[in-house]
């Protein structure tokens, strides 16, 4: 079964066996290895799932980058501290423009306050936007008026990675080829012949399932540099939460697909 911790562990073991290095996002920006993967975790909710995943990674010597929202579903300082103690990077999964209702001055004050709170736990140097699919505000627009580097931030993936050089994979939509149900979690566009679709970066291979990714790693066709965005809420070995996430995500995909069509028609 896909989207279980057992399957995720198989993916990590395949990458290790094939000599991929694992780097924090800030490490990729400062000292990129020639063959490397950044495991990025957007903790949208269920921080306990994130802690479980962090322990799994730590047990096999794999560092990852965890991004927390400043909302009750995600914000758990005890979990953050424990994940940091395991050697993982902690970052801010910001959605300040959405929280501020589009008020830029209020949003930047909220960003600064939230970043300061998070830095009491970990010396945050990287951030990553939350897509806020139900909001009409794109949180990245905050940086059209302000500069995150003024807050000693060295990187934001959607601004500081060249997705023509770094392969971007995300499990948004509870699938690896969910671009059509992803409102904002996209890493650029490039034509590809694989499966006749347009996907992030490239030209890159297209994958639907985790076993397909594992097979590509093992046969040497997986790109040498990649950021893999894994949302911990989607990954569990427990049957009922697994089914609940499957059903819930399928419903969300329908809603997001409708939102995308409406926005495209307006544009």
C-alpha positions as CSV (number, residue, x, y, z in Angstrom):
1,X,0.0,0.0,0.0
2,X,1.2,3.5,-0.8
3,X,1.3,6.4,1.6
4,X,2.3,4.3,4.6
5,X,5.4,4.8,6.7
6,X,6.6,1.4,5.6
7,X,6.5,2.5,1.9
8,X,8.2,5.8,2.9
9,X,10.9,3.8,4.6
10,X,11.4,1.8,1.4
11,X,11.9,5.0,-0.5
12,X,14.5,6.3,1.9
13,X,16.4,3.0,1.9
14,X,16.4,3.0,-2.0
15,X,17.8,6.5,-2.0
16,X,20.5,5.6,0.5
17,X,21.4,2.4,-1.3
18,X,21.9,4.4,-4.5
19,X,24.2,6.9,-2.8
20,X,22.0,10.0,-2.6
21,X,23.0,12.5,0.1
22,X,20.3,14.0,2.2
23,X,20.5,17.7,3.0
24,X,18.5,20.3,4.8
25,X,17.1,22.9,2.6
26,X,19.5,25.5,3.9
27,X,22.4,23.0,3.3
28,X,21.3,22.6,-0.4
29,X,21.4,26.4,-0.8
30,X,24.8,26.8,0.8
31,X,26.7,23.7,0.0
32,X,24.8,21.5,-2.5
33,X,26.0,17.9,-3.0
34,X,26.3,16.6,-6.5
35,X,23.7,13.8,-5.9
36,X,21.3,15.0,-3.3
37,X,17.7,15.0,-2.0
38,X,16.0,17.5,0.3
39,X,13.1,15.9,2.2
40,X,10.7,18.8,2.8
41,X,7.8,18.3,5.1
42,X,4.9,20.8,5.2
43,X,3.2,20.1,8.5
44,X,-0.2,21.4,7.6
45,X,-1.8,19.4,10.5
46,X,-1.3,16.3,12.7
47,X,2.1,17.3,14.1
48,X,2.2,13.9,15.9
49,X,2.5,12.3,12.4
50,X,5.5,14.6,11.7
51,X,7.2,13.5,14.9
52,X,6.7,9.8,14.0
53,X,8.2,10.5,10.6
54,X,11.1,12.4,12.1
55,X,11.9,9.5,14.3
56,X,11.9,7.1,11.4
57,X,14.3,9.3,9.4
58,X,16.6,9.8,12.4
59,X,16.8,6.0,13.0
60,X,18.4,5.5,9.6
61,X,20.5,8.7,9.6
62,X,18.4,10.9,7.3
63,X,18.0,14.6,7.9
64,X,14.9,16.5,6.7
65,X,13.3,20.0,6.8
66,X,10.0,20.5,8.6
67,X,7.8,23.6,8.1
68,X,5.2,24.4,10.6
69,X,2.1,26.7,10.3
70,X,1.2,29.1,13.0
71,X,-2.3,27.6,13.5
72,X,-3.5,25.2,16.2
73,X,-3.7,22.3,13.7
74,X,0.1,22.5,13.1
75,X,1.7,24.6,15.9
76,X,3.1,22.3,18.6
77,X,6.2,23.6,20.3
78,X,6.9,20.3,22.1
79,X,6.9,18.4,18.8
80,X,9.0,21.1,17.1
81,X,11.6,20.9,19.9
82,X,11.7,17.1,19.7
83,X,12.1,17.1,15.9
84,X,14.9,19.7,16.1
85,X,16.6,17.6,18.7
86,X,16.6,14.7,16.2
87,X,18.8,16.8,13.9
88,X,16.1,18.0,11.5
89,X,15.7,21.6,10.2
90,X,12.7,23.6,11.4
91,X,11.2,26.3,9.2
92,X,8.2,28.6,9.0
93,X,5.3,27.5,6.8
94,X,3.9,31.0,6.4
95,X,0.4,32.1,5.4
96,X,0.4,35.6,6.8
97,X,-1.2,37.3,3.9
98,X,-4.2,34.9,4.1
99,X,-4.4,35.3,7.9
100,X,-4.3,39.1,7.5
101,X,-7.0,39.1,4.9
102,X,-4.8,40.7,2.3
103,X,-3.6,43.6,4.5
104,X,0.1,43.7,3.7
105,X,1.2,45.8,6.7
106,X,-0.7,43.5,9.1
107,X,0.7,40.5,7.3
108,X,4.3,41.5,7.6
109,X,3.9,42.3,11.3
110,X,2.3,38.8,11.8
111,X,5.2,37.2,9.8
112,X,7.8,38.9,12.0
113,X,6.0,38.0,15.3
114,X,5.5,34.4,14.2
115,X,9.1,34.0,13.0
116,X,10.3,35.3,16.4
117,X,8.1,32.8,18.2
118,X,9.6,29.9,16.1
119,X,13.1,31.1,16.6
120,X,12.7,30.6,20.3
121,X,12.7,26.9,19.4
122,X,15.1,26.8,16.4
123,X,17.3,29.3,14.6
124,X,15.1,29.4,11.5
125,X,16.8,30.4,8.2
126,X,14.4,29.1,5.6
127,X,10.7,29.5,5.0
128,X,8.1,28.0,2.7
129,X,4.6,29.3,1.8
130,X,1.4,27.5,2.6
131,X,-0.8,27.2,-0.4
132,X,-4.0,28.2,1.4
133,X,-6.1,26.7,-1.5
134,X,-9.4,28.2,-0.3
135,X,-8.0,31.7,0.0
136,X,-7.9,34.2,-2.9
137,X,-4.6,35.4,-1.6
138,X,-1.3,34.0,-2.7
139,X,1.0,34.2,0.4
140,X,4.0,34.6,-1.8
141,X,2.7,38.0,-2.9
142,X,3.9,39.4,0.5
143,X,7.4,39.5,-1.0
144,X,6.3,41.8,-3.8
145,X,6.3,44.5,-1.2
146,X,8.8,43.2,1.4
147,X,12.0,41.2,1.4
148,X,12.3,38.1,3.5
149,X,16.1,38.5,3.5
150,X,15.6,41.5,5.8
151,X,14.6,38.9,8.4
152,X,17.8,36.9,8.0
153,X,16.0,34.3,5.8
154,X,18.3,32.7,3.2
155,X,15.8,30.7,1.2
156,X,12.2,30.1,0.1
157,X,11.9,27.2,-2.3
158,X,9.5,28.9,-4.7
159,X,11.9,31.8,-5.1
160,X,15.4,30.3,-4.5
161,X,15.4,27.0,-6.3
162,X,15.8,26.6,-10.0
163,X,13.3,23.9,-10.8
164,X,14.9,23.3,-14.1
165,X,17.9,22.1,-12.2
166,X,16.3,20.6,-9.1
167,X,13.5,18.1,-9.6
168,X,10.5,19.0,-7.5
169,X,8.1,16.2,-6.4
170,X,5.1,16.9,-4.1
171,X,2.4,14.5,-2.7
172,X,-0.2,17.3,-2.9
173,X,-3.5,15.6,-3.7
174,X,-2.2,12.4,-2.2
175,X,-0.5,11.5,-5.4
176,X,2.8,12.5,-7.1
177,X,1.2,13.7,-10.3
178,X,-1.5,15.9,-8.8
179,X,-0.7,19.2,-10.6
180,X,-4.3,19.5,-11.8
181,X,-5.5,19.5,-8.2
182,X,-2.8,21.7,-6.8
183,X,-3.8,25.3,-6.5
184,X,-0.3,26.8,-5.7
185,X,2.1,24.0,-4.8
186,X,3.9,24.0,-8.1
187,X,7.5,24.4,-9.0
188,X,7.4,25.9,-12.5
189,X,6.4,24.4,-15.8
190,X,8.3,22.6,-18.6
191,X,7.1,20.4,-21.5
192,X,7.7,16.7,-21.2
193,X,6.9,13.7,-23.3
194,X,6.3,11.5,-20.3
195,X,2.5,10.6,-20.2
196,X,1.8,13.6,-22.4
197,X,1.5,16.1,-19.5
198,X,3.2,19.2,-18.2
199,X,4.8,18.8,-14.8
200,X,7.2,20.7,-12.6
201,X,10.7,21.5,-13.8
202,X,12.5,19.5,-16.2
203,X,12.1,18.0,-18.5
204,X,11.6,15.5,-15.8
205,X,10.0,12.0,-15.5
206,X,6.4,11.7,-14.2
207,X,5.4,9.5,-11.3
208,X,2.0,8.6,-9.9
209,X,2.9,6.3,-7.0
210,X,5.8,5.9,-4.6
211,X,6.8,2.5,-5.9
212,X,7.3,4.1,-9.3
213,X,9.7,6.6,-7.7
214,X,11.5,3.7,-5.9
215,X,11.9,1.9,-9.2
216,X,13.4,4.9,-10.9
217,X,15.9,5.4,-8.1
218,X,16.9,1.8,-8.3
219,X,17.3,1.8,-12.1
220,X,19.2,5.0,-12.2
221,X,16.7,7.2,-14.0
222,X,15.8,9.4,-11.0
223,X,17.3,12.9,-11.2
224,X,20.5,13.6,-9.3
225,X,19.1,16.6,-7.4
226,X,15.6,16.7,-6.0
227,X,13.3,18.3,-3.4
228,X,10.6,15.8,-2.3
229,X,7.7,17.4,-0.5
230,X,6.1,14.9,1.8
231,X,3.1,16.0,4.0
232,X,3.3,13.8,7.2
233,X,-0.5,13.9,7.7
234,X,-0.9,11.6,4.6
235,X,1.5,8.9,5.7
236,X,0.4,6.3,8.3
237,X,0.5,2.6,8.9
238,X,-2.8,2.7,10.9
239,X,-5.7,1.4,8.8
240,X,-8.5,3.8,9.9
241,X,-6.5,7.1,9.6
242,X,-5.1,5.8,6.3
243,X,-8.7,5.3,4.9
244,X,-9.8,8.6,6.4
245,X,-7.1,10.5,4.7
246,X,-7.7,8.7,1.4
247,X,-11.4,9.6,1.4
248,X,-10.9,13.1,2.7
249,X,-8.2,13.9,0.1
250,X,-10.4,12.6,-2.7
251,X,-13.1,15.0,-1.7
252,X,-10.6,17.9,-1.4
253,X,-9.3,17.1,-4.9
254,X,-12.8,17.6,-6.4
255,X,-13.2,20.9,-4.6
256,X,-9.7,22.1,-5.5
257,X,-10.3,21.1,-9.1
258,X,-13.4,23.2,-9.2
259,X,-11.6,26.2,-7.7
260,X,-8.8,25.9,-10.2
261,X,-11.3,25.9,-13.1
262,X,-13.1,28.9,-11.7
263,X,-9.9,30.9,-11.3
264,X,-8.7,29.9,-14.7
265,X,-11.9,31.1,-16.3
266,X,-11.6,34.5,-14.4
267,X,-8.1,34.9,-15.6
